[in-house]
Amino acid sequence: MIAKSGKTQLSAQDLALLGAGKVGYIRKMRSEDVLAKFPEAPELDPGVELWALFGADGTPILLTDNRSSTFYRAAEDELKTVCLH
């Protein structure tokens, strides 16, 4: 969509689709937040810090306690990675 200012505006969905299959993001998560993104995950002790890899559209790919594993998996899937804080 072109806004009145002449700049292109993309929806969140459009933006996510731009990186589909090419971009992934890595995010630190607390165990209390895991079930919202990884509903099949087993019950975890509270307060555990984990790392997650997601596709550009937010699709969960990997959950691990080892940050390096997320980069390794992204490389296997040929994804360029970005980190979210």
N, C-alpha and C positions, 0 to 999 in steps of 0.2 A: 504494500500500500504506500502511496506517496502522500505525505502530509502537506498541508498548506505551505509549510516552510520550504517545500521542495526536497526534503530529506526523506529517504526511504525508512519506513518503520516496519520492523518485523515483530510478529507475535513471539511469545516464548516457544510455542510449538514450531514455528518456522525456523527460529534460531537453532533449536535442538536438531531439527532435520538436516540443517546444513552440515553438521558434523557426524551424521549417522554413519557408523561403520568406519569412521576415520579418527574421531576424537573421543577420548574417555577422560573422566575426571576422577581424581583420587581425593577422598575426604576422610578425615579422622572422625570416628564416631564413638559414642559411649554405648556400652552394652544396653542401657535403658532405652536407647533409640533404635536399636537394631530391628525389632519386630515390625516397625512401621515400613521399613524398606526391604527387609528380608523375612517375610512372614513364615517361611519354612525353617528358619534358624531355630536351633534348640534353645531352651531357656538358659540364660547366661547369668552369672553372678553380677550384681550391680557394681558399678564403678570401674568396669574393665574398659580400657581404651583399645579400640580396634581400628583397622583401616579397611576402607571399602573402595572398590573400583566400580564405576558406573559408566554406561554408555552415554553419549552426548544427550540422548533423550531421557536420561534418568533410569534406564533399565539397569537393575543390579546385576553385576557380573561376578564379583568376588568379595568375600568378607574374610579377613585374616587378622591375626595379631602381629603380623610382620609387614612393615611398610614396604620393604624391598620386594616382597611377593607381588604386590600390586603392580609395580613397574615391570616385573618379569612377565606377568600375565598380559599386561597391556602390549608389551613387545611381541609376545606370541600371537596376539590378535591383530598385530600391526596397527595399533592405535597410538596416536600422538596423545600425550597426557598433559593435563593441567591439574594443579592442586587447588582445592578449596579449603579455606580456613574457617 
